[in-house]
């Protein structure tokens, strides 16, 4: 059964796969045929089952009548002990047509009396008889008897009071009376009727399928095929394709209309209700599809609108007409657009040349600016270094003692000269970063060592402001792949800013592996004044100090963070800030780790 089920499922799958590649006509024919076969098959099956049930009922009634007659016939002979008479009664039953089995069995299934004396003394082979003995109840059904199918009816013989004198009162039943009626003739009649019905059904199926297929082909598959071919032609760009569904409506003849200036006059390829501005009752009907509301009241529409396929085809034709008109408009517009594009392209090329020339001049100006800054920085650094050197000599009393006032003045000159030199160095660094002339000595560097050296170099400022410095280095901190001098410059600059903007509290320097793979992350956080939210976006721009007023308490021209950003990004890292005003700031930057 499971194998048959699997084979059926496999067949249906192959059939469904094959149907995907068949034409609509084939699909409809196969579908209709399959439905008819299923309906006729179901009807034949139902009719056969009904007949079998009917005949089973009749044979059951006949077997019951025979059993009842036998029981009544043998009752008194058995009470009188005339067992030969009982056997004679069962043998005479053999004259009944179709009666194959009449057996009287004891409690162990041994045949004691039978229509066929040769069976006496044998154990009954009937499963229905044995079930009746086990269940002590009536059992009936079809079974095989000597190669022939019989309807068996086994009824227990109950131990009644009249039987107690011979059999005692302990037993519930004394045996089973089995009556078997030949089922072969009935089965042959049912098969003959079934075959006749199948033959009639097949002939009817062929006739119905023939006329149904012709009808479907004429009114469904052929129109759909024409619509499909028309749509295929249109999809290939053939806007002159035509569709003929055999529906040529001459509305002017039907309505006896003499409006020869009507757009639908002499037009038979498109239904008049799809044509714009046709006349309806003497007035222009408007444009499709708004005009349909009025056309639905027209006699021509009601009579000749056709079925859904015809309406679909007419709609496609109307759509194609609109596409033609749209195509002509687009073609005209395209030509104008091409002229405009050519004109704009020429103007764009002219502007591009002007921009290229301006870009060349800007590059020259940028090179001149960089050269000027480098030369100016060099020319300024030389005298500034001399000033710083000579003030160091004077402050160290190399040329003799100086007064306290002279010491203060020289100290101011020395400090301002160093600040100016730092500013010039920053401008020079920024110029090199912008021009890409910064040379990097990339190698593996120990960030912990660089951070500790930066803290040590700024220790006088830290002690002066009595700040607490904390460091936190992850145990898994790898070596960074960067320029050690440039990293030290970035850390020193950020730490110097943290000291400058923190009046009291602590500064924390930490380094750990970054969440981004193959990077390390350095953080310098403080508890200083913080940064306003509106200043965060422009924090790393050049010449953008946080306070632009002339009386700002902190020095600087806004180059330090720009230099840090440029140096970090040149080494493949990233820099950003998190800050809350009056709570403190956290500056982060990342550096790559050497691959492999």
Secondary structure as GFF3:
##gff-version 3
##sequence-region A 1 596
A	DSSP	alpha_helix	2	19	.	.	.	ID=ss1
A	DSSP	alpha_helix	24	79	.	.	.	ID=ss2
A	DSSP	alpha_helix	83	92	.	.	.	ID=ss3
A	DSSP	three_ten_helix	93	95	.	.	.	ID=ss4
A	DSSP	beta_strand	99	105	.	.	.	ID=ss5
A	DSSP	beta_strand	111	114	.	.	.	ID=ss6
A	DSSP	three_ten_helix	117	119	.	.	.	ID=ss7
A	DSSP	alpha_helix	127	135	.	.	.	ID=ss8
A	DSSP	beta_strand	139	145	.	.	.	ID=ss9
A	DSSP	beta_strand	148	158	.	.	.	ID=ss10
A	DSSP	three_ten_helix	161	163	.	.	.	ID=ss11
A	DSSP	alpha_helix	164	167	.	.	.	ID=ss12
A	DSSP	beta_strand	173	182	.	.	.	ID=ss13
A	DSSP	alpha_helix	184	216	.	.	.	ID=ss14
A	DSSP	pi_helix	217	221	.	.	.	ID=ss15
A	DSSP	alpha_helix	222	235	.	.	.	ID=ss16
A	DSSP	alpha_helix	251	254	.	.	.	ID=ss17
A	DSSP	three_ten_helix	272	274	.	.	.	ID=ss18
A	DSSP	beta_strand	279	280	.	.	.	ID=ss19
A	DSSP	beta_strand	283	284	.	.	.	ID=ss20
A	DSSP	alpha_helix	292	295	.	.	.	ID=ss21
A	DSSP	alpha_helix	299	304	.	.	.	ID=ss22
A	DSSP	alpha_helix	308	395	.	.	.	ID=ss23
A	DSSP	alpha_helix	404	435	.	.	.	ID=ss24
A	DSSP	beta_strand	442	445	.	.	.	ID=ss25
A	DSSP	alpha_helix	447	457	.	.	.	ID=ss26
A	DSSP	alpha_helix	459	465	.	.	.	ID=ss27
A	DSSP	beta_strand	468	473	.	.	.	ID=ss28
A	DSSP	beta_strand	480	483	.	.	.	ID=ss29
A	DSSP	alpha_helix	484	500	.	.	.	ID=ss30
A	DSSP	beta_strand	506	513	.	.	.	ID=ss31
A	DSSP	beta_strand	519	526	.	.	.	ID=ss32
A	DSSP	alpha_helix	533	536	.	.	.	ID=ss33
A	DSSP	alpha_helix	560	570	.	.	.	ID=ss34
A	DSSP	beta_strand	575	580	.	.	.	ID=ss35
A	DSSP	beta_strand	584	592	.	.	.	ID=ss36
###
